[in-house]
Amino acid sequence: MKSKFILLIAAISLLLVSCRSSKLHTVDTEARKYELHAQNTALLTRPLVADLEVEQERKEIEYSGPVYLSERDLQDNATAKFLKTHDCDYIADPSFEISKKVRNNFTKEIKVNLSGFPVSYSKIYQVDTLPESISQYSDVNNGAERITYINSIDKEQVVWGIEGRYGEYLGAQIDFPLAEFTRYYFSFEKMDEPWNFSADVFEDRASDPYTGMGNGLNYFTLSTGIFNESPVAEYLKLRYGAGLNGTVYNLNEDFVAGNQINFDKIYNVGFRLLAGVEVPLFRNFSFIGQAHYNIDALNIVFTDDPGAVPNAALSVEEIDISKTPDPPIYLGAGIRIVF
């Protein structure tokens, strides 16, 4: 019995400690609606009549709001600014003009121009019966409508574009607009992976070719031209274009052609065809995927052996180049930034 009494005392003590360690905080708030709708109450009120003064000169204000607000919210904010700026109670014949600046499919700025005649209360009084003029006005059939706002959108085309691509090569590109959807570009690509190389060098068709084989160290290309961007959906653009292409092949010392001449570089000039897609990601950033195909046209071999060829260069009629691996179409993907 004594042990049960001790357990009971311990339980009561634990309960009291728990109650004292936890507190319940309550906050009383007062909400009051400062509007009286007589039709929703049992109050009967006499009608209120107000005399208004309308300024004869049309006034205006300009409001620049956050881009995420709706047009209705923008108009309400512009109205509040008009009332405060011109110290009036109402606006007679309001006209809203909303203009947007869009850059790269993103709204950068929204401005609201509000014009109207300021109206202010001059006198407010109660009457037992409405004046005849008010009763007659309520019978007027006023079916006229007014356009309350006009939307104008100013789209800005990007000035510069920079992109980096990686795939079968490491490349970069810079471009700027020539027309609405046409852009001029300058690009650079480099490939450092080893590749097998063979070439038949013809000084002229009457002579035998210099033939050699070896391993290429690397090569890089420079290209310039134009491409078109065609929007096909809200978040998708297609590009296609053409340009000139120049390639420098750096060879190793094992590439030896006729008469033991060591060829160090081969310069190539040709043409390029390109196509790609662009998908906007966030603001000025986009994903870019591109494929291009180089067409060889003119080749010149170069050697640093001054005793082998005068001026250390050999202009040739044709160079038949075979690279392994040599993808017919070069693929790359990366990020594009416009500003």
C-alpha positions as CSV (number, residue, x, y, z in Angstrom):
1,M,0.0,0.0,0.0
2,K,2.9,2.3,0.8
3,S,4.5,1.7,-2.5
4,K,1.3,2.4,-4.4
5,F,1.0,5.7,-2.5
6,I,4.6,6.7,-3.5
7,L,3.9,5.9,-7.1
8,L,0.8,8.0,-7.0
9,I,2.7,11.0,-5.5
10,A,5.4,10.6,-8.2
11,A,2.8,10.6,-11.0
12,I,1.1,13.7,-9.7
13,S,4.5,15.5,-9.3
14,L,5.5,14.6,-12.9
15,L,2.1,15.9,-14.2
16,L,2.6,19.2,-12.4
17,V,6.1,19.6,-13.7
18,S,4.9,19.0,-17.2
19,C,2.1,21.5,-16.9
20,R,4.5,24.2,-15.5
21,S,7.1,23.7,-18.3
22,S,4.6,24.2,-21.2
23,K,2.9,27.5,-21.8
24,L,0.0,28.4,-24.1
25,H,0.4,31.7,-25.8
26,T,-2.7,33.4,-27.2
27,V,-2.8,36.6,-29.2
28,D,-6.0,38.6,-29.5
29,T,-6.5,40.5,-32.7
30,E,-9.2,42.9,-33.6
31,A,-10.6,43.0,-37.1
32,R,-12.9,45.8,-38.1
33,K,-14.4,46.4,-41.5
34,Y,-14.8,50.1,-42.2
35,E,-17.7,49.7,-44.6
36,L,-21.4,49.9,-43.9
37,H,-23.8,48.1,-46.3
38,A,-27.3,49.2,-45.3
39,Q,-29.0,46.6,-47.3
40,N,-27.3,43.9,-45.2
41,T,-28.4,45.4,-41.9
42,A,-31.7,46.5,-40.3
43,L,-30.6,50.1,-40.5
44,L,-32.6,52.5,-42.6
45,T,-30.5,55.5,-43.8
46,R,-31.3,58.6,-45.7
47,P,-29.5,58.9,-49.1
48,L,-26.2,60.8,-49.3
49,V,-25.7,63.3,-52.1
50,A,-22.2,64.6,-52.9
51,D,-21.2,67.6,-55.0
52,L,-18.1,67.0,-57.0
53,E,-15.6,69.4,-58.6
54,V,-13.9,68.3,-61.8
55,E,-10.7,70.0,-62.9
56,Q,-10.8,71.2,-66.5
57,E,-7.2,70.2,-67.3
58,R,-6.4,66.6,-68.0
59,K,-3.6,65.2,-65.8
60,E,-1.4,62.1,-66.0
61,I,1.1,60.0,-64.1
62,E,3.5,57.2,-65.0
63,Y,3.8,54.1,-62.8
64,S,6.5,51.5,-63.1
65,G,5.5,48.3,-61.3
66,P,6.9,44.8,-60.7
67,V,6.8,42.6,-63.8
68,Y,5.0,39.8,-62.0
69,L,1.8,41.9,-61.2
70,S,-1.3,41.4,-63.3
71,E,-2.6,44.2,-65.5
72,R,-5.5,44.7,-63.0
73,D,-3.1,45.1,-60.1
74,L,-1.0,47.5,-62.2
75,Q,-4.0,49.6,-63.0
76,D,-5.1,49.7,-59.3
77,N,-1.6,50.8,-58.2
78,A,-1.5,53.5,-60.9
79,T,-4.9,54.7,-59.8
80,A,-3.7,55.0,-56.2
81,K,-0.6,57.0,-57.3
82,F,-2.8,59.3,-59.4
83,L,-5.1,60.1,-56.5
84,K,-2.2,60.8,-54.2
85,T,-0.2,62.8,-56.7
86,H,-3.1,65.1,-57.7
87,D,-4.8,65.1,-54.3
88,C,-8.2,64.0,-55.6
89,D,-10.9,61.5,-54.8
90,Y,-11.9,60.1,-58.2
91,I,-10.7,60.1,-61.8
92,A,-13.1,61.2,-64.6
93,D,-12.6,59.6,-68.0
94,P,-9.5,57.5,-67.0
95,S,-7.3,56.1,-69.8
96,F,-4.6,53.5,-69.2
97,E,-1.7,52.8,-71.4
98,I,0.4,49.8,-70.5
99,S,3.8,49.3,-72.2
100,K,6.1,46.4,-71.8
101,K,9.8,45.9,-72.7
102,V,10.6,42.3,-73.6
103,R,14.1,41.1,-74.0
104,N,14.8,37.5,-75.0
105,N,11.2,36.5,-74.3
106,F,11.4,37.8,-70.7
107,T,9.6,40.9,-69.6
108,K,12.1,43.4,-68.2
109,E,9.9,46.4,-67.5
110,I,6.3,47.4,-67.3
111,K,5.1,51.0,-67.3
112,V,1.5,52.3,-66.9
113,N,0.6,55.8,-68.1
114,L,-2.7,56.9,-66.6
115,S,-4.4,60.1,-67.7
116,G,-7.8,61.6,-66.6
117,F,-9.5,64.6,-65.0
118,P,-9.1,64.8,-61.2
119,V,-12.4,64.9,-59.3
120,S,-12.8,65.9,-55.6
121,Y,-15.7,66.2,-53.2
122,S,-16.8,69.7,-52.5
123,K,-19.9,68.9,-50.3
124,I,-21.6,65.8,-48.9
125,Y,-25.1,66.0,-47.3
126,Q,-28.1,63.9,-46.6
127,V,-31.5,64.4,-48.2
128,D,-35.0,63.0,-47.6
129,T,-35.7,62.7,-51.3
130,L,-33.4,62.6,-54.3
131,P,-33.2,65.6,-56.5
132,E,-35.1,65.3,-59.8
133,S,-31.9,65.7,-61.8
134,I,-30.5,62.5,-60.2
135,S,-33.7,60.6,-60.9
136,Q,-33.6,61.7,-64.6
137,Y,-29.9,60.8,-65.0
138,S,-30.6,57.2,-63.8
139,D,-33.1,56.8,-66.7
140,V,-30.6,57.8,-69.3
141,N,-29.5,54.8,-71.4
142,N,-25.8,55.2,-71.5
143,G,-24.5,52.4,-73.7
144,A,-21.2,53.9,-74.7
145,E,-18.0,51.9,-74.1
146,R,-14.5,53.1,-73.8
147,I,-11.2,51.2,-74.2
148,T,-9.6,51.6,-70.8
149,Y,-6.1,50.6,-71.7
150,I,-3.8,50.0,-74.7
151,N,-1.1,47.4,-74.6
152,S,2.2,48.1,-76.4
153,I,5.1,45.7,-76.4
154,D,8.6,46.8,-77.3
155,K,10.7,43.7,-78.1
156,E,14.5,44.2,-77.9
157,Q,16.8,41.9,-79.9
158,V,19.9,40.8,-78.1
159,V,23.1,42.6,-79.3
160,W,25.7,40.0,-78.4
161,G,25.7,36.3,-78.0
162,I,28.4,34.1,-76.5
163,E,28.3,30.3,-76.3
164,G,30.6,27.5,-75.4
165,R,30.2,24.0,-76.8
166,Y,31.8,20.7,-76.0
167,G,31.5,17.4,-77.8
168,E,33.8,16.0,-80.5
169,Y,35.6,19.3,-80.1
170,L,36.0,22.2,-77.6
171,G,34.6,25.4,-79.1
172,A,33.4,28.9,-78.5
173,Q,31.4,31.4,-80.6
174,I,30.5,35.1,-80.5
175,D,27.7,36.6,-82.7
176,F,25.7,39.7,-83.2
177,P,22.5,40.6,-85.2
178,L,22.4,41.7,-88.8
179,A,18.6,41.6,-89.2
180,E,15.7,40.5,-87.1
181,F,16.4,36.7,-87.3
182,T,19.8,36.8,-89.0
183,R,23.1,36.9,-87.1
184,Y,26.8,37.1,-88.0
185,Y,29.1,34.7,-86.1
186,F,32.7,34.0,-85.5
187,S,33.7,30.6,-84.0
188,F,36.7,28.7,-82.9
189,E,37.0,24.9,-82.3
190,K,39.9,22.7,-81.2
191,M,40.4,19.0,-81.0
192,D,43.4,17.6,-79.0
193,E,42.7,13.9,-79.3
194,P,45.3,11.9,-81.3
195,W,44.3,10.8,-84.8
196,N,45.9,8.9,-87.6
197,F,46.8,11.0,-90.7
198,S,47.7,10.2,-94.3
199,A,48.0,12.5,-97.3
200,D,48.9,12.5,-100.9
201,V,50.5,15.8,-101.8
202,F,50.5,16.8,-105.5
203,E,52.8,19.6,-106.6
204,D,51.2,19.3,-110.0
205,R,49.3,16.5,-111.7
206,A,52.4,15.7,-113.9
207,S,54.5,14.7,-111.0
208,D,54.3,11.9,-108.5
209,P,52.7,12.8,-105.2
210,Y,54.5,13.2,-101.9
211,T,52.9,10.5,-99.8
212,G,53.2,10.2,-96.1
213,M,51.5,8.8,-93.0
214,G,51.7,9.6,-89.3
215,N,49.8,10.8,-86.3
216,G,48.2,14.2,-86.0
217,L,48.8,16.1,-82.8
218,N,45.8,18.4,-82.9
219,Y,44.0,20.7,-85.2
220,F,41.8,23.8,-84.7
221,T,39.4,25.6,-87.0
222,L,38.2,29.2,-87.4
223,S,34.9,29.9,-89.0
224,T,32.9,33.0,-89.9
225,G,29.5,33.4,-91.5
226,I,25.8,34.0,-90.9
227,F,23.0,31.9,-89.4
228,N,19.2,32.4,-89.1
229,E,17.2,31.8,-85.9
230,S,13.7,30.7,-86.5
231,P,11.4,30.5,-83.4
232,V,9.2,27.4,-83.8
233,A,7.7,27.4,-80.3
234,E,7.8,29.6,-77.2
235,Y,10.8,27.7,-75.8
236,L,12.5,26.4,-79.0
237,K,14.5,28.0,-81.8
238,L,16.0,26.4,-84.8
239,R,19.2,27.7,-86.4
240,Y,20.8,27.1,-89.8
241,G,23.5,28.8,-91.7
242,A,26.7,28.7,-93.7
243,G,30.1,30.3,-93.8
244,L,33.8,30.1,-94.5
245,N,36.0,27.7,-92.6
246,G,39.8,27.6,-92.0
247,T,41.6,24.6,-90.4
248,V,45.2,24.2,-89.2
249,Y,46.4,20.6,-88.8
250,N,49.4,20.3,-86.5
251,L,51.4,17.2,-87.4
252,N,54.2,15.3,-85.6
253,E,57.7,14.6,-86.8
254,D,56.8,11.2,-88.0
255,F,54.8,12.6,-90.9
256,V,57.4,12.4,-93.8
257,A,56.5,12.7,-97.4
258,G,58.7,12.3,-100.5
259,N,62.4,13.1,-100.4
260,Q,62.3,12.9,-96.6
261,I,60.6,16.2,-96.2
262,N,59.0,16.7,-92.7
263,F,55.6,18.4,-93.1
264,D,54.6,20.2,-89.8
265,K,51.3,21.8,-90.7
266,I,48.6,21.7,-93.3
267,Y,46.4,24.8,-93.8
268,N,42.9,24.2,-95.2
269,V,40.3,26.7,-96.4
270,G,36.8,25.7,-97.2
271,F,33.1,26.1,-96.4
272,R,30.9,25.2,-93.5
273,L,27.2,24.2,-93.2
274,L,25.6,24.3,-89.7
275,A,22.3,23.5,-88.0
276,G,21.2,23.5,-84.4
277,V,18.6,24.1,-81.7
278,E,18.3,26.6,-78.8
279,V,16.2,26.1,-75.7
280,P,15.9,28.9,-73.2
281,L,16.8,27.9,-69.6
282,F,16.7,31.0,-67.4
283,R,16.7,34.7,-68.3
284,N,19.7,35.2,-70.6
285,F,20.9,31.6,-70.5
286,S,20.0,28.9,-73.1
287,F,21.0,25.4,-74.0
288,I,22.5,25.1,-77.4
289,G,23.1,22.0,-79.5
290,Q,24.8,22.3,-82.9
291,A,26.1,20.2,-85.8
292,H,28.4,21.4,-88.5
293,Y,30.0,20.0,-91.6
294,N,33.2,21.3,-93.1
295,I,33.9,21.2,-96.9
296,D,37.6,21.3,-97.9
297,A,38.5,23.6,-100.8
298,L,42.1,24.7,-100.7
299,N,45.1,23.1,-99.0
300,I,48.6,24.3,-98.4
301,V,51.4,22.3,-96.6
302,F,54.1,23.8,-94.5
303,T,57.5,22.6,-93.3
304,D,60.1,24.2,-91.1
305,D,62.9,22.6,-93.1
306,P,64.3,25.6,-95.0
307,G,66.6,23.5,-97.1
308,A,63.9,21.3,-98.5
309,V,61.5,23.8,-100.0
310,P,62.1,27.5,-100.8
311,N,60.4,29.9,-98.4
312,A,59.6,26.9,-96.2
313,A,56.2,26.4,-97.9
314,L,54.9,24.3,-100.7
315,S,51.9,25.4,-102.6
316,V,50.2,22.4,-104.1
317,E,47.5,21.7,-106.6
318,E,45.7,19.2,-104.3
319,I,46.1,17.4,-101.0
320,D,44.1,14.3,-100.4
321,I,43.7,14.1,-96.6
322,S,42.4,11.1,-94.8
323,K,41.9,11.2,-91.0
324,T,41.0,8.4,-88.6
325,P,38.7,9.0,-86.8
326,D,37.1,11.7,-89.0
327,P,33.5,12.3,-88.3
328,P,31.6,13.7,-91.3
329,I,29.5,15.8,-89.0
330,Y,30.9,17.4,-85.8
331,L,28.5,17.5,-82.9
332,G,28.6,19.8,-79.9
333,A,26.4,21.1,-77.0
334,G,26.7,23.7,-74.4
335,I,25.5,27.0,-72.9
336,R,24.6,30.3,-74.6
337,I,24.5,33.7,-73.0
338,V,23.0,36.8,-74.6
339,F,23.3,40.4,-73.5
